[in-house]
């Protein structure tokens, strides 16, 4: 059974009590429970781009996270662990769709 990380915040629910598909958590580098995650992400980003970081948000999508873990475990068994952290820019109007459905290579160059 794959579960989401313990440090994730509880997933909000809609008015019917159903868990939201995705949830954005703004990481605050001054909060003790965000500090380490913020630093790790900002360090990775600054190694690849000389840009000022305005904000870092964690996308909490339990379904996509579980799919990722299952695929990662399969690839790790087959090829060994060789994961790379990459960053993806996109248009603002595509963010919600990507957060809820994931990146789709069929739309490369479009979003």
VMD Tcl script that builds the backbone (N, CA, C; Angstrom):
set m [mol new atoms 333]
animate dup $m
set s [atomselect $m all]
$s set {name element resname resid chain x y z} {
  {N N UNK 1 A 0.846 -1.190 0.000}
  {CA C UNK 1 A 0.000 0.000 0.000}
  {C C UNK 1 A 0.883 1.241 0.000}
  {N N UNK 2 A 0.662 2.093 -0.976}
  {CA C UNK 2 A 1.394 3.353 -1.093}
  {C C UNK 2 A 0.594 4.443 -0.392}
  {N N UNK 3 A 1.270 5.190 0.454}
  {CA C UNK 3 A 0.589 6.299 1.126}
  {C C UNK 3 A 1.364 7.591 0.877}
  {N N UNK 4 A 0.695 8.697 1.059}
  {CA C UNK 4 A 1.327 9.996 0.842}
  {C C UNK 4 A 2.303 10.272 1.988}
  {N N UNK 5 A 3.255 11.170 1.768}
  {CA C UNK 5 A 4.215 11.496 2.824}
  {C C UNK 5 A 3.529 12.014 4.091}
  {N N UNK 6 A 4.105 11.678 5.225}
  {CA C UNK 6 A 3.546 12.100 6.520}
  {C C UNK 6 A 3.517 13.613 6.676}
  {N N UNK 7 A 4.456 14.300 6.026}
  {CA C UNK 7 A 4.528 15.753 6.185}
  {C C UNK 7 A 3.476 16.496 5.356}
  {N N UNK 8 A 2.751 15.790 4.484}
  {CA C UNK 8 A 1.684 16.446 3.730}
  {C C UNK 8 A 0.600 16.909 4.682}
  {N N UNK 9 A -0.019 18.011 4.332}
  {CA C UNK 9 A -1.151 18.500 5.116}
  {C C UNK 9 A -2.390 17.692 4.743}
  {N N UNK 10 A -3.375 17.635 5.629}
  {CA C UNK 10 A -4.608 16.910 5.286}
  {C C UNK 10 A -5.227 17.480 4.004}
  {N N UNK 11 A -5.694 16.575 3.158}
  {CA C UNK 11 A -6.309 16.995 1.892}
  {C C UNK 11 A -7.676 17.617 2.184}
  {N N UNK 12 A -7.910 18.847 1.731}
  {CA C UNK 12 A -9.222 19.474 1.957}
  {C C UNK 12 A -10.336 18.694 1.258}
  {N N UNK 13 A -11.536 18.926 1.703}
  {CA C UNK 13 A -12.709 18.255 1.130}
  {C C UNK 13 A -13.667 19.298 0.574}
  {N N UNK 14 A -14.451 18.868 -0.419}
  {CA C UNK 14 A -15.455 19.766 -0.983}
  {C C UNK 14 A -16.694 19.785 -0.093}
  {N N UNK 15 A -17.727 20.485 -0.525}
  {CA C UNK 15 A -18.940 20.632 0.293}
  {C C UNK 15 A -19.679 19.314 0.511}
  {N N UNK 16 A -19.383 18.303 -0.313}
  {CA C UNK 16 A -19.998 16.977 -0.149}
  {C C UNK 16 A -19.133 16.037 0.685}
  {N N UNK 17 A -18.003 16.547 1.168}
  {CA C UNK 17 A -17.115 15.731 1.984}
  {C C UNK 17 A -16.120 14.906 1.184}
  {N N UNK 18 A -16.095 15.086 -0.141}
  {CA C UNK 18 A -15.171 14.342 -0.995}
  {C C UNK 18 A -13.825 15.058 -1.031}
  {N N UNK 19 A -12.747 14.277 -0.903}
  {CA C UNK 19 A -11.402 14.827 -0.932}
  {C C UNK 19 A -11.132 15.509 -2.273}
  {N N UNK 20 A -10.529 16.700 -2.232}
  {CA C UNK 20 A -10.165 17.397 -3.463}
  {C C UNK 20 A -9.075 16.618 -4.193}
  {N N UNK 21 A -9.107 16.670 -5.529}
  {CA C UNK 21 A -8.128 15.950 -6.340}
  {C C UNK 21 A -6.724 16.466 -6.058}
  {N N UNK 22 A -6.570 17.789 -6.048}
  {CA C UNK 22 A -5.252 18.365 -5.787}
  {C C UNK 22 A -5.396 19.558 -4.849}
  {N N UNK 23 A -4.296 19.849 -4.195}
  {CA C UNK 23 A -4.279 20.924 -3.203}
  {C C UNK 23 A -2.895 21.551 -3.223}
  {N N UNK 24 A -2.834 22.881 -3.280}
  {CA C UNK 24 A -1.556 23.586 -3.252}
  {C C UNK 24 A -1.244 24.035 -1.834}
  {N N UNK 25 A -0.016 23.781 -1.417}
  {CA C UNK 25 A 0.450 24.220 -0.106}
  {C C UNK 25 A 1.624 25.161 -0.337}
  {N N UNK 26 A 1.457 26.411 0.047}
  {CA C UNK 26 A 2.525 27.394 -0.082}
  {C C UNK 26 A 3.554 27.130 1.013}
  {N N UNK 27 A 4.782 26.810 0.606}
  {CA C UNK 27 A 5.829 26.522 1.583}
  {C C UNK 27 A 6.404 27.828 2.119}
  {N N UNK 28 A 6.446 27.933 3.416}
  {CA C UNK 28 A 6.968 29.113 4.095}
  {C C UNK 28 A 8.321 28.742 4.695}
  {N N UNK 29 A 9.421 29.335 4.182}
  {CA C UNK 29 A 10.746 28.966 4.683}
  {C C UNK 29 A 10.963 29.298 6.158}
  {N N UNK 30 A 10.067 30.088 6.742}
  {CA C UNK 30 A 10.189 30.439 8.154}
  {C C UNK 30 A 9.422 29.497 9.073}
  {N N UNK 31 A 8.609 28.606 8.500}
  {CA C UNK 31 A 7.867 27.637 9.304}
  {C C UNK 31 A 8.741 26.405 9.520}
  {N N UNK 32 A 8.888 25.962 10.755}
  {CA C UNK 32 A 9.737 24.794 11.013}
  {C C UNK 32 A 9.362 23.562 10.182}
  {N N UNK 33 A 8.073 23.325 9.961}
  {CA C UNK 33 A 7.677 22.126 9.222}
  {C C UNK 33 A 7.799 22.293 7.699}
  {N N UNK 34 A 8.168 23.478 7.215}
  {CA C UNK 34 A 8.375 23.707 5.781}
  {C C UNK 34 A 9.840 23.980 5.450}
  {N N UNK 35 A 10.613 24.365 6.448}
  {CA C UNK 35 A 11.963 24.889 6.237}
  {C C UNK 35 A 12.865 23.943 5.438}
  {N N UNK 36 A 12.927 22.676 5.838}
  {CA C UNK 36 A 13.811 21.708 5.181}
  {C C UNK 36 A 13.383 21.454 3.731}
  {N N UNK 37 A 12.083 21.280 3.520}
  {CA C UNK 37 A 11.565 21.035 2.167}
  {C C UNK 37 A 11.820 22.251 1.271}
  {N N UNK 38 A 11.569 23.443 1.778}
  {CA C UNK 38 A 11.795 24.672 1.014}
  {C C UNK 38 A 13.263 24.775 0.608}
  {N N UNK 39 A 14.166 24.535 1.551}
  {CA C UNK 39 A 15.602 24.640 1.267}
  {C C UNK 39 A 16.033 23.623 0.222}
  {N N UNK 40 A 15.568 22.396 0.349}
  {CA C UNK 40 A 15.930 21.341 -0.603}
  {C C UNK 40 A 15.497 21.725 -2.023}
  {N N UNK 41 A 14.268 22.192 -2.165}
  {CA C UNK 41 A 13.748 22.558 -3.484}
  {C C UNK 41 A 14.463 23.793 -4.021}
  {N N UNK 42 A 14.636 24.805 -3.189}
  {CA C UNK 42 A 15.291 26.029 -3.660}
  {C C UNK 42 A 16.741 25.757 -4.048}
  {N N UNK 43 A 17.445 24.913 -3.297}
  {CA C UNK 43 A 18.828 24.557 -3.649}
  {C C UNK 43 A 18.883 23.875 -5.014}
  {N N UNK 44 A 17.991 22.909 -5.250}
  {CA C UNK 44 A 17.945 22.223 -6.552}
  {C C UNK 44 A 17.661 23.225 -7.671}
  {N N UNK 45 A 16.679 24.078 -7.470}
  {CA C UNK 45 A 16.295 25.037 -8.503}
  {C C UNK 45 A 17.446 25.989 -8.816}
  {N N UNK 46 A 18.082 26.528 -7.791}
  {CA C UNK 46 A 19.139 27.514 -7.997}
  {C C UNK 46 A 20.383 26.914 -8.640}
  {N N UNK 47 A 20.524 25.587 -8.604}
  {CA C UNK 47 A 21.625 24.927 -9.316}
  {C C UNK 47 A 21.382 24.934 -10.824}
  {N N UNK 48 A 20.130 25.089 -11.236}
  {CA C UNK 48 A 19.796 25.011 -12.658}
  {C C UNK 48 A 19.388 26.348 -13.259}
  {N N UNK 49 A 19.037 27.320 -12.440}
  {CA C UNK 49 A 18.567 28.605 -12.965}
  {C C UNK 49 A 18.971 29.727 -12.018}
  {N N UNK 50 A 19.468 30.794 -12.593}
  {CA C UNK 50 A 19.853 31.957 -11.797}
  {C C UNK 50 A 18.674 32.932 -11.764}
  {N N UNK 51 A 17.641 32.547 -11.038}
  {CA C UNK 51 A 16.424 33.339 -10.953}
  {C C UNK 51 A 16.052 33.534 -9.484}
  {N N UNK 52 A 15.352 34.608 -9.205}
  {CA C UNK 52 A 14.861 34.852 -7.852}
  {C C UNK 52 A 13.621 33.994 -7.617}
  {N N UNK 53 A 13.590 33.291 -6.511}
  {CA C UNK 53 A 12.430 32.476 -6.158}
  {C C UNK 53 A 11.433 33.365 -5.431}
  {N N UNK 54 A 10.235 33.455 -5.977}
  {CA C UNK 54 A 9.187 34.259 -5.359}
  {C C UNK 54 A 8.348 33.427 -4.406}
  {N N UNK 55 A 8.116 32.174 -4.773}
  {CA C UNK 55 A 7.239 31.318 -3.969}
  {C C UNK 55 A 7.444 29.869 -4.396}
  {N N UNK 56 A 7.340 28.967 -3.448}
  {CA C UNK 56 A 7.371 27.535 -3.744}
  {C C UNK 56 A 6.090 26.936 -3.200}
  {N N UNK 57 A 5.396 26.187 -4.055}
  {CA C UNK 57 A 4.165 25.522 -3.643}
  {C C UNK 57 A 4.316 24.019 -3.831}
  {N N UNK 58 A 3.832 23.271 -2.866}
  {CA C UNK 58 A 3.784 21.813 -2.980}
  {C C UNK 58 A 2.432 21.444 -3.569}
  {N N UNK 59 A 2.435 20.664 -4.629}
  {CA C UNK 59 A 1.193 20.153 -5.199}
  {C C UNK 59 A 0.904 18.824 -4.515}
  {N N UNK 60 A -0.201 18.766 -3.811}
  {CA C UNK 60 A -0.609 17.525 -3.148}
  {C C UNK 60 A -1.725 16.897 -3.977}
  {N N UNK 61 A -1.382 15.853 -4.701}
  {CA C UNK 61 A -2.347 15.100 -5.493}
  {C C UNK 61 A -2.105 13.628 -5.156}
  {N N UNK 62 A -2.849 13.087 -4.192}
  {CA C UNK 62 A -2.604 11.715 -3.743}
  {C C UNK 62 A -2.622 10.680 -4.862}
  {N N UNK 63 A -3.530 10.806 -5.795}
  {CA C UNK 63 A -3.623 9.834 -6.884}
  {C C UNK 63 A -2.371 9.856 -7.757}
  {N N UNK 64 A -1.944 11.045 -8.187}
  {CA C UNK 64 A -0.737 11.142 -9.010}
  {C C UNK 64 A 0.502 10.740 -8.225}
  {N N UNK 65 A 0.541 11.058 -6.941}
  {CA C UNK 65 A 1.692 10.680 -6.125}
  {C C UNK 65 A 1.826 9.158 -6.061}
  {N N UNK 66 A 0.719 8.475 -5.848}
  {CA C UNK 66 A 0.744 7.010 -5.768}
  {C C UNK 66 A 1.162 6.396 -7.102}
  {N N UNK 67 A 0.672 6.954 -8.216}
  {CA C UNK 67 A 1.088 6.472 -9.538}
  {C C UNK 67 A 2.596 6.656 -9.719}
  {N N UNK 68 A 3.098 7.806 -9.300}
  {CA C UNK 68 A 4.527 8.105 -9.396}
  {C C UNK 68 A 5.353 7.093 -8.606}
  {N N UNK 69 A 4.964 6.825 -7.368}
  {CA C UNK 69 A 5.721 5.900 -6.519}
  {C C UNK 69 A 5.748 4.501 -7.128}
  {N N UNK 70 A 4.606 4.024 -7.611}
  {CA C UNK 70 A 4.540 2.688 -8.214}
  {C C UNK 70 A 5.442 2.615 -9.447}
  {N N UNK 71 A 5.389 3.626 -10.308}
  {CA C UNK 71 A 6.235 3.646 -11.512}
  {C C UNK 71 A 7.700 3.774 -11.134}
  {N N UNK 72 A 8.012 4.601 -10.156}
  {CA C UNK 72 A 9.399 4.776 -9.709}
  {C C UNK 72 A 9.962 3.469 -9.176}
  {N N UNK 73 A 9.185 2.753 -8.363}
  {CA C UNK 73 A 9.647 1.471 -7.827}
  {C C UNK 73 A 9.934 0.484 -8.953}
  {N N UNK 74 A 9.067 0.448 -9.943}
  {CA C UNK 74 A 9.253 -0.446 -11.086}
  {C C UNK 74 A 10.524 -0.096 -11.859}
  {N N UNK 75 A 10.728 1.183 -12.135}
  {CA C UNK 75 A 11.922 1.612 -12.862}
  {C C UNK 75 A 13.190 1.406 -12.044}
  {N N UNK 76 A 13.120 1.650 -10.740}
  {CA C UNK 76 A 14.279 1.429 -9.872}
  {C C UNK 76 A 14.693 -0.035 -9.879}
  {N N UNK 77 A 13.714 -0.946 -9.855}
  {CA C UNK 77 A 14.018 -2.380 -9.891}
  {C C UNK 77 A 14.658 -2.764 -11.220}
  {N N UNK 78 A 14.193 -2.158 -12.283}
  {CA C UNK 78 A 14.670 -2.490 -13.623}
  {C C UNK 78 A 16.021 -1.844 -13.933}
  {N N UNK 79 A 16.186 -0.575 -13.572}
  {CA C UNK 79 A 17.357 0.209 -13.992}
  {C C UNK 79 A 18.235 0.713 -12.861}
  {N N UNK 80 A 17.848 0.472 -11.630}
  {CA C UNK 80 A 18.549 1.104 -10.517}
  {C C UNK 80 A 18.033 2.524 -10.357}
  {N N UNK 81 A 18.340 3.113 -9.239}
  {CA C UNK 81 A 17.834 4.457 -8.960}
  {C C UNK 81 A 18.688 5.490 -9.688}
  {N N UNK 82 A 18.079 6.221 -10.601}
  {CA C UNK 82 A 18.797 7.281 -11.318}
  {C C UNK 82 A 17.895 8.499 -11.544}
  {N N UNK 83 A 17.034 8.747 -10.583}
  {CA C UNK 83 A 16.074 9.845 -10.687}
  {C C UNK 83 A 16.780 11.195 -10.722}
  {N N UNK 84 A 16.285 12.091 -11.567}
  {CA C UNK 84 A 16.775 13.461 -11.665}
  {C C UNK 84 A 15.624 14.406 -11.349}
  {N N UNK 85 A 15.926 15.478 -10.657}
  {CA C UNK 85 A 14.926 16.496 -10.341}
  {C C UNK 85 A 14.963 17.540 -11.455}
  {N N UNK 86 A 13.825 17.743 -12.105}
  {CA C UNK 86 A 13.727 18.705 -13.200}
  {C C UNK 86 A 12.624 19.713 -12.891}
  {N N UNK 87 A 12.692 20.856 -13.528}
  {CA C UNK 87 A 11.685 21.890 -13.338}
  {C C UNK 87 A 11.021 22.171 -14.674}
  {N N UNK 88 A 9.736 22.482 -14.630}
  {CA C UNK 88 A 8.943 22.662 -15.842}
  {C C UNK 88 A 8.185 23.975 -15.762}
  {N N UNK 89 A 8.404 24.818 -16.740}
  {CA C UNK 89 A 7.645 26.057 -16.814}
  {C C UNK 89 A 6.380 25.832 -17.623}
  {N N UNK 90 A 5.376 26.613 -17.358}
  {CA C UNK 90 A 4.123 26.476 -18.100}
  {C C UNK 90 A 3.336 27.772 -18.049}
  {N N UNK 91 A 2.324 27.846 -18.860}
  {CA C UNK 91 A 1.435 29.006 -18.849}
  {C C UNK 91 A 0.510 28.913 -17.640}
  {N N UNK 92 A 0.194 30.061 -17.062}
  {CA C UNK 92 A -0.626 30.110 -15.858}
  {C C UNK 92 A -1.973 29.436 -15.985}
  {N N UNK 93 A -2.567 29.490 -17.175}
  {CA C UNK 93 A -3.899 28.903 -17.336}
  {C C UNK 93 A -3.877 27.381 -17.436}
  {N N UNK 94 A -2.692 26.774 -17.468}
  {CA C UNK 94 A -2.573 25.310 -17.566}
  {C C UNK 94 A -2.248 24.654 -16.224}
  {N N UNK 95 A -1.937 25.456 -15.216}
  {CA C UNK 95 A -1.468 24.913 -13.939}
  {C C UNK 95 A -2.489 23.993 -13.283}
  {N N UNK 96 A -3.726 24.420 -13.190}
  {CA C UNK 96 A -4.755 23.601 -12.529}
  {C C UNK 96 A -4.898 22.244 -13.214}
  {N N UNK 97 A -4.923 22.250 -14.542}
  {CA C UNK 97 A -5.053 21.000 -15.301}
  {C C UNK 97 A -3.868 20.066 -15.039}
  {N N UNK 98 A -2.656 20.614 -15.041}
  {CA C UNK 98 A -1.465 19.799 -14.788}
  {C C UNK 98 A -1.483 19.266 -13.362}
  {N N UNK 99 A -1.853 20.100 -12.394}
  {CA C UNK 99 A -1.896 19.665 -10.995}
  {C C UNK 99 A -2.891 18.535 -10.785}
  {N N UNK 100 A -3.978 18.538 -11.540}
  {CA C UNK 100 A -5.013 17.521 -11.359}
  {C C UNK 100 A -4.796 16.277 -12.211}
  {N N UNK 101 A -4.186 16.441 -13.406}
  {CA C UNK 101 A -4.056 15.311 -14.328}
  {C C UNK 101 A -2.621 14.884 -14.592}
  {N N UNK 102 A -1.659 15.716 -14.229}
  {CA C UNK 102 A -0.259 15.403 -14.484}
  {C C UNK 102 A 0.196 15.962 -15.821}
  {N N UNK 103 A 1.504 15.854 -16.063}
  {CA C UNK 103 A 2.063 16.301 -17.338}
  {C C UNK 103 A 1.755 15.256 -18.396}
  {N N UNK 104 A 1.413 15.709 -19.580}
  {CA C UNK 104 A 1.109 14.813 -20.682}
  {C C UNK 104 A 2.041 15.176 -21.833}
  {N N UNK 105 A 2.941 14.248 -22.199}
  {CA C UNK 105 A 3.906 14.537 -23.265}
  {C C UNK 105 A 3.229 14.814 -24.605}
  {N N UNK 106 A 1.998 14.368 -24.783}
  {CA C UNK 106 A 1.280 14.639 -26.032}
  {C C UNK 106 A 1.044 16.131 -26.228}
  {N N UNK 107 A 1.097 16.894 -25.136}
  {CA C UNK 107 A 0.877 18.330 -25.214}
  {C C UNK 107 A 2.179 19.116 -25.123}
  {N N UNK 108 A 3.314 18.470 -25.302}
  {CA C UNK 108 A 4.612 19.145 -25.204}
  {C C UNK 108 A 4.641 20.342 -26.149}
  {N N UNK 109 A 5.080 21.464 -25.640}
  {CA C UNK 109 A 5.132 22.682 -26.430}
  {C C UNK 109 A 3.840 23.476 -26.398}
  {N N UNK 110 A 2.755 22.834 -25.950}
  {CA C UNK 110 A 1.464 23.513 -25.876}
  {C C UNK 110 A 1.262 24.104 -24.489}
  {N N UNK 111 A 1.673 23.372 -23.452}
  {CA C UNK 111 A 1.495 23.870 -22.093}
  {C C UNK 111 A 2.834 24.047 -21.431}
}
mol reanalyze $m
mol bondsrecalc $m
mol representation Tube
mol addrep $m
